[in-house]
Amino acid sequence: MKEGQYTDVHCYGIAHAPGQLTGGTGTFTDSTKTFSCSSFSKDDLPAIGSYYNLNGVHKDKRYEFPRWKCTHSGETSDFKDI
């Protein structure tokens, strides 16, 4: 995981959790170990406390964020490696 901006972000809920995202944008902040991504549809937001598999492209390399927990839900949602 590299700190900074991500493109082509994908978010998939584990165990049928709501809140899928395809082709979004994101930011990974190393100091807080938080991955924030957007733009989720208002009709399909992730669920706080549910786990998600995330991935995105940073400087031409795709990074995986497997099994991250949603800690904030909205059009921009936050996930942590908990």
C-alpha positions as a Markdown table, in Angstrom:
| # | Residue | x | y | z |
|---|---|---|---|---|
| 1 | Met | 0.0 | 0.0 | 0.0 |
| 2 | Lys | 1.3 | 3.4 | -1.0 |
| 3 | Glu | 0.1 | 6.7 | 0.4 |
| 4 | Gly | -1.6 | 9.0 | -2.1 |
| 5 | Gln | -4.3 | 9.2 | -4.8 |
| 6 | Tyr | -5.8 | 6.1 | -6.5 |
| 7 | Thr | -7.8 | 5.7 | -9.7 |
| 8 | Asp | -10.0 | 2.9 | -11.0 |
| 9 | Val | -11.0 | 2.0 | -7.5 |
| 10 | His | -13.2 | -1.1 | -7.0 |
| 11 | Cys | -15.0 | -2.0 | -3.8 |
| 12 | Tyr | -16.8 | -5.3 | -3.2 |
| 13 | Gly | -18.6 | -6.3 | -0.1 |
| 14 | Ile | -17.8 | -9.6 | 1.6 |
| 15 | Ala | -20.7 | -11.9 | 2.4 |
| 16 | His | -23.1 | -9.8 | 0.3 |
| 17 | Ala | -22.5 | -6.5 | 2.1 |
| 18 | Pro | -24.0 | -3.5 | 0.3 |
| 19 | Gly | -22.0 | -0.8 | -1.4 |
| 20 | Gln | -20.3 | -1.8 | -4.6 |
| 21 | Leu | -18.0 | 0.7 | -6.4 |
| 22 | Thr | -16.4 | 0.3 | -9.8 |
| 23 | Gly | -14.1 | 2.8 | -11.4 |
| 24 | Gly | -14.0 | 5.2 | -8.4 |
| 25 | Thr | -11.3 | 7.3 | -6.9 |
| 26 | Gly | -9.5 | 7.0 | -3.6 |
| 27 | Thr | -6.9 | 8.2 | -1.2 |
| 28 | Phe | -4.8 | 6.1 | 1.2 |
| 29 | Thr | -3.5 | 7.9 | 4.3 |
| 30 | Asp | -0.6 | 6.0 | 5.9 |
| 31 | Ser | -0.7 | 7.9 | 9.2 |
| 32 | Thr | -4.3 | 6.9 | 9.9 |
| 33 | Lys | -4.2 | 3.6 | 7.9 |
| 34 | Thr | -7.4 | 4.8 | 6.2 |
| 35 | Phe | -8.5 | 4.2 | 2.6 |
| 36 | Ser | -11.2 | 6.7 | 1.5 |
| 37 | Cys | -13.0 | 6.1 | -1.8 |
| 38 | Ser | -15.8 | 7.7 | -3.8 |
| 39 | Ser | -18.2 | 8.1 | -5.4 |
| 40 | Phe | -20.7 | 5.6 | -4.1 |
| 41 | Ser | -24.3 | 5.8 | -5.3 |
| 42 | Lys | -26.7 | 7.1 | -2.7 |
| 43 | Asp | -28.7 | 4.0 | -3.4 |
| 44 | Asp | -25.8 | 1.6 | -2.7 |
| 45 | Leu | -23.7 | 2.8 | 0.2 |
| 46 | Pro | -21.4 | 0.5 | 2.2 |
| 47 | Ala | -22.5 | -0.6 | 5.7 |
| 48 | Ile | -20.5 | 0.6 | 8.7 |
| 49 | Gly | -19.0 | -2.4 | 10.4 |
| 50 | Ser | -19.0 | -4.6 | 7.3 |
| 51 | Tyr | -15.9 | -5.9 | 5.5 |
| 52 | Tyr | -14.9 | -5.1 | 1.9 |
| 53 | Asn | -12.2 | -6.0 | -0.6 |
| 54 | Leu | -10.8 | -2.9 | -2.2 |
| 55 | Asn | -8.3 | -2.3 | -5.0 |
| 56 | Gly | -7.1 | 0.7 | -7.0 |
| 57 | Val | -4.3 | 2.0 | -9.2 |
| 58 | His | -1.5 | 4.2 | -7.8 |
| 59 | Lys | 1.3 | 5.3 | -10.2 |
| 60 | Asp | 0.4 | 2.6 | -12.8 |
| 61 | Lys | 0.4 | -0.2 | -10.2 |
| 62 | Arg | -2.7 | -1.9 | -8.8 |
| 63 | Tyr | -2.8 | -2.4 | -5.1 |
| 64 | Glu | -5.1 | -4.7 | -3.1 |
| 65 | Phe | -6.7 | -3.9 | 0.2 |
| 66 | Pro | -8.3 | -7.2 | 1.2 |
| 67 | Arg | -10.9 | -7.4 | 4.1 |
| 68 | Trp | -11.0 | -3.8 | 5.2 |
| 69 | Lys | -13.8 | -2.6 | 7.6 |
| 70 | Cys | -16.1 | 0.3 | 6.7 |
| 71 | Thr | -15.8 | 3.0 | 9.4 |
| 72 | His | -17.7 | 5.8 | 7.6 |
| 73 | Ser | -20.4 | 5.4 | 5.0 |
| 74 | Gly | -21.4 | 8.0 | 2.4 |
| 75 | Glu | -20.7 | 9.1 | -1.1 |
| 76 | Thr | -17.1 | 9.1 | 0.1 |
| 77 | Ser | -16.6 | 6.2 | 2.5 |
| 78 | Asp | -13.7 | 5.3 | 4.8 |
| 79 | Phe | -12.2 | 1.8 | 5.3 |
| 80 | Lys | -9.6 | 0.6 | 7.8 |
| 81 | Asp | -7.5 | -2.6 | 8.0 |
| 82 | Ile | -9.0 | -3.7 | 11.3 |
